[in-house]
Amino acid sequence: MMKKFLFTLFTFLPFLSLAQGTNFISGDWDSILKKAKAENKIIFVDCYFEGCMPCKQMDLKVYPDKNVGDALNKDFISFKTDVFKEDIGKRLSRKYGVHGFPSFLFITPEGHLIDQSSGFIGTTKLIDYLKQILELNKAGKFKKYTPDLNTPYPAFYDNAYMKGIRKVSADTVNAYLSGQDLFSEQAFNIINNFVAPDKYGEWFITNKERLVNDFGQNPVRNYMISFMSQLSKKYATTNSDKEFEAKMAEVKSVFIGDEWDRFGKIFIDGYFKNSKNAKWYIATLEKSGLYDWIDKGKVVSEVLPLVKDDNTALTELKKWYNGHLEANAAQYDLYNAAVINLYLKNYKEANELFAKAKSAEKVWGITDNDLVALETAIEKKDTVTFKPAKTYKVKPMMLE
C-alpha cells in the first residue's frame, strides 16, 4: 500500500527536484506563464541538449546546491527545455537567438526578457546573478525583445532553429539585412548567428553600449570574442601590435566581473600564436597583470626557442624567476631557468640550476633524454643546436 501511495505522489508532482535543490517545473509554455503570473515570479529557463557537458555539470554541481535551490525556488519558476527535441525549446531559442549552451533566459510572466546568458555558471556566481535579475525586474529594466514568441523571421532563420537546417548562402543573409533596421531583434539575432564578425564587428564595437542594453551583455560579448579572434590573425600578418592592443581596449568594457581575466589572456595568447612576436608577448602580458605564475611558466616554454638570441627578452624572463626558485621549486621551473641562463651564457648558473632540476621530482614534459641534452648543451656551451623541451605546469580545466 505504501509503495502504491508513493508512486501516485511522485507521478503527479508538477516538478523535478534535483537532489532537494532546485525545483524544475514541467508543463507547456502557457501553463508556465500562468503559474509565474499567479505566483508573481520570474521564469528561469535552462536551454540545454543531451550530450552537453557544461549542461550536465549544472545538473550535477549547481542545481542540487541548497543555496541555489533556495534562491531559485523562492523567487523564480524554473523550467528546463531541450532545444533540439522539444518544440518550446526550439521556439525560445529561435526567439532569443540562442546558440551557446547551456543558455539561460529570465522572462517575466508577461513575456519580457530581463536578461540572457550562456555557459556554465558556478553556485556563487549564479546566486549573485539571480540577485541582479531581481533588481532589474524591480526596476522594470527589460531587453528590447517583444513578448511574442512568434515574431516573424525569414525562412532561413526559421529553418535553422525549427528544422536544424543551417545551410544558407551569405548572399541570402545579406540581402535580407540590407533592408532591415540593424537594431531590430531580427537583424541582431541574424547577424549574431549567420554573419562572420569581420563584416559587422566594427559596428558592434561602435554600438556596444546600445546593443548590450537592448539585447544583453552575453550575446554581444560572444560576438566580440569571435571578432577579436579574427583580428588576432588579421593584425598579426602585418605586425600591427598597437592596433590590436587598441581593439582590446575598445572591447574590454563589454566583459564584466572576472571575464576579462580569462578572455584578455585568450586574446593576447591568440595574437602571439599568429604573430610569433615573443617580445611583444612578454611585454604585453606583464603589463596586462592577467597572468599568474603558472601562466607565465607556460609562456616561457612557448617563447624560449624564439628569443634564444635576444638578451633583452631573456633578461626579462630571468627576472620572472626571482622568488620562484626556492628549495622546493618545481622541476619545470628549474629546467626553464637553466635554459634561460644557458642562452644568456651564464654557464655556471645554468649548471647549478640544472643540478637542482635533475634531482627534483619528475614532472610532465621532461624526459631523461631531455635532461641529458641540457646537461650536454651546458658542458659544450651549445646555444645553437640545443632544443629545449616544452615543459610547464598544466592548469586544470575550469568551466567558468
N, C-alpha and C positions, 0 to 999 in steps of 0.2 A: 504493500500500500504506500509506504514512504517513497519507494522508487518511482511509483506512478505519479505521486504528488510532485516530486522534484522535476520529473520530466515535463509535466504540464507547466510548472512555474517557469522553467527556463525556456520552454518553447515560446511563451508569449511575452517574455521580456522584450521591450522595444529597443534595447541597446546591446551593444557588445562591449563588455568591460574588459580592458586589458590589464589583467593581474591586479584587480582592485584599484587601478589608477584611473585612466580616462574612460569615460562612458561614451562610446560612439553610437549615435542613433541610426537606426536603419529606417528605410521608407522612401517613398517617392519625393521629388523635389517640392511639390506643392505642400505635402504634409510637413516637410522640414520647415518651410517658410511659415506655415500656420503655427507650428509649435514654437518657433522662435518669436513670433508675434505675440502669442498668448503668454509666453514667459518673459517677454521683453529682453531677449538675449541676442547676442551676435552669433551668426553662424560661422563656425570654423570648419573649412573644408580641406581635407588632406587628399590631394590628387596623386595617385600612385599607379604602379603597374606591377604585375608579378615578375619577379626576377630583378627588381630594382634594389640594389644593395643598400643605399642610404635610406630607402623607404623602409626596408626590413629593420634597419638599425633604429629607426624611430620607434617602431613597434616593440623592439626588444629592450631598448635602453631609456627611451624618453617617456612615452605614454604611460608605462607602468609606474613611473615615479609618483609618489604620493603628492608632492608639492605641485607637480604639473597637473595631475588629476584634479586636485582641489581647485586650482585656478581655472581650469577649463570647465569643470562641472558646475562651478558656481556662476560664471558669467557668460558661458558660451554653449551653444548647441553644436556638438562635434559630429562630423559626418565624413566618412571615407568613401571614395569612389575610384574605381579602376578606369583609367582614361582610355583604355583600349577595348574593354569588354562591356562597359555599361554606357547606356545612352546618355545619362546625365553627366557622366564623366567626360564624354566627348563634347557635349554641349557647353559645359563650363570651360573646358579647355579652349574650345572654339571662341567663346565669348571673350576670354581674357588673354588669348594668345599664349597659352601655357606651353612651354617646351623644355622645361628643366624639371627634374624630379628628385625627391618629392616636391610638389608645389603646394603652397598654402594660400588659401583665399579667405578673407574676412569680409563677410557680407551682412548687411543689416537685414532685418525682417522685411523691409520694403525693397530689397534687392540692390541697394547701393554698395559698391565696393569701397571698403575702408582702406585696404592695402592688400598687396600680394607679395609673396616671397618664394624662394626655391632653395633646395639643398638641405642637407642635414642641419638641424639646429639642436644644440645640447640643452639640457634641462635649465640651467641658469639663464642662458640667453633667451630661451623660449618664454620663460616666466617674465623676464624683463620686456620682451616683445609684446606679450599679452597686455601688460600694463600700458604700454604705448598705444595699443589698439583701443583700449578702453578710453584713454584720454582723447584720442582722435574722434572716436564716436561721440563722446560727450560734447566735444566742440563742434560737432557736425561737419567735420572735415572729411569729405569723401572724394574718391577719384572721379575722373570725367566720364567713365563708362556709364551708359544708360542702364536702367534696371532690367531692360528687356533682353532675355536670353536669345531671342530670335532676331537680333539686329542683322539686317541684310548684308551679305558679303558676296564677292564674286565666286563663281563656281569652283575655280581652282583652290580657293581658300577652304570652302565647304568640303571639297573632296579630301583635302589634306587631313582635316580633323574628323570628319564623319565617316570617311571610307578608307583612310590610311593611304591615300594616293597623293604623294607629294611632288610628283614629277610635273614641272611646269617650266616653260621657257622664260628667260629673262625678258624677252620682248613682250610677252603677255602680261607679266607683272608690271613692267614699266609703262605699258600702255594704259593699264588701269590707274596707276598712281599719277599719271600725267594730268588727269582731270580731277584729282582729289585735293581736298584740304589736308595737308600733311599732318595737321594737328588733330584730325579726327581719329576716333578709336580704330576704325577700319584701316586707315593708312598706317597708323602706328604699328598695329599688330602685323600687317603685311610686310612692312619694312623690317621689323624685328625678326620675322620668320623666313622671309624669302629673298631678301636683298643683301648682297655682300656688303660688309661695313665700309669698303672703300668708296662706295657711292654716296652714302648718307652719314658717314662718320663725322665729318666736319659739321654737318647740320646738327647732329646730335650734340656735339660739344657746344656749339653756339647757343643752342636752346635747351641745355641740360636742366636748368632750374625749372623751366616751364614743363618739360616732359616728365620730370620727377614728380612735380606737383599734380600733373594731370593723370599719369599712368602708374606711378610708383617708382621707387628708387631701384628696386631689384631688376626689373627688365631693362632699365636704362643702363645700370651698371653692367649687366651681362653683355649688352651691345658694345659698351666701351671696352670690355675685356677683349672681345673679338677684334675690335678696331685697333687696339694697341698691339695685338699680336701681328696684325698685318703691317702696321707701321714699323715694328721692330725689324721686319725684313726689308721694307722699302728704304728706311733711313740707313740701315746697315750697309746696303750696297753702295751708298755714296759717302759713308763715314760721317753722316750728319748727326754727330753726337749731341750738339747743343739743341738742334731742332727736336730730337727725340726727348731730351730732358724737358724741353718746353711743353711738349704734349703731355708728358707725365704730370707736370704741374697743373695743366689745364683740366685734366680728368680727375685729379685727386679728390676734389670736393664731392664727387659722386659716391665715393666709398665712405661708409660710415663705421663707427666703432673701431674694431681692430682689423677690419677688412684690408686696409691699406698695408698692414704689416705683412699680409700674405701676398696680395696681388702686386704691391710695389716691387717685391722681390722677383715675382714671376716676370714682370716687365723688364727689369734690369737684367735678369738671367737670360731672357729671350733675346735682348739686343746683343748681349755678349756672344751668345750662341751663334748668331747670324753674322756678327762683325768680326769676332775673334780679337777685338780690341781690348787686350788684357789691361793696359794702363788705365784706360777709361773705366773698366770694370772695377779695378782695385780702388780707384779714387772715388767712384760714384757710390759703391756700396758702403764705403767708410763714411762718406758724407751723409748717406741716407739714414744711418742709425737703425736699419731694419734687420741687420744680420747679427745673430748671436755667434758664440764661438764655434758651435757645431757647424753652422752655415759657412763660416769663414774657413774651417778646415776643409770642407768640400771645395770651396773656391780655390784654395791653394793647390789642391791636386789637379784642378782643371787648368790653371794658368801657368804652372811651373814650366812646362815644356815651351810655352810661348814667350817667357820672359827670361830664359836662362842666360841671355847675353845682355840683359838690361839691369845694370847695377842699381839704378834708382828704384825700379819696381821691386827688385829683390830685397833691397834695404827696407822698403816699406813693409814687405811681407815678413821680414825678420822681426820687425817691431811688434807685429801681431802676437808673436810667441812670448813676449815679455809676460811673465807671471803664469805661463801655461806649460812650463817645462819643469815643474817641481818633481819631487821624488816619485810620485805616483802617476806621472804623465803617461798618457796612452801611447801605445806603440806607433800609431799612425802620426801622432803629433811629433814624436821624436824622430821618426823617419823623414817626414817632410821638412822639419827644421834642419836635419843633417844635409838633405839635398840642397836647401837654400844656401847653406854655408859652403857646400861644395861648389856651387855655381859662383858664389862670391869669392871663391879661392881662399876661404878661411879653413884650410885643411885640418888644422889641429882641432878647432871647434867642431868641425864636421865629424871627425873621427871620434871625439868624446860623445857626441850625440848618437852616433851610430852604435857605439858600445852599449849605451843605455837602451837603444831600440832593440838591439839583438837579445838583450836579457829580459826585456819587458814581456808581459803577457801577450800571446799571439792574438792578432785581430784579423778581421776580414780585409782582403786585398793585398796582403804581404805574404809572399811565399819564402821558403828558404832560399830559392834561387834569386829572388829579389834582393834579399839581404846580402848574398854573396856578390851580386852585381854592384851594389852600392859600395860595399867594402873594397872591391877591386877598383872602382872608379876613384875612390878617395886615395887609395895607395898609389895609383898611377896618375893622379891629378887629371883625370879624364872628364872633361866637361863637354866634349864634342859628341862622342858616340854613346855615352851613357843615356839610357832612357828610364826615367823613374816610374815606379809602379803608381797606379792611381788608387790611393787609399784614403779613406776618411770614415768618420762615424756616420752610420746611416740613421737618419731620423725615422721614428715610427710614423706610419701614415696617419694623418689626422683627418677626420671627417669634416671638421669645421675650422 
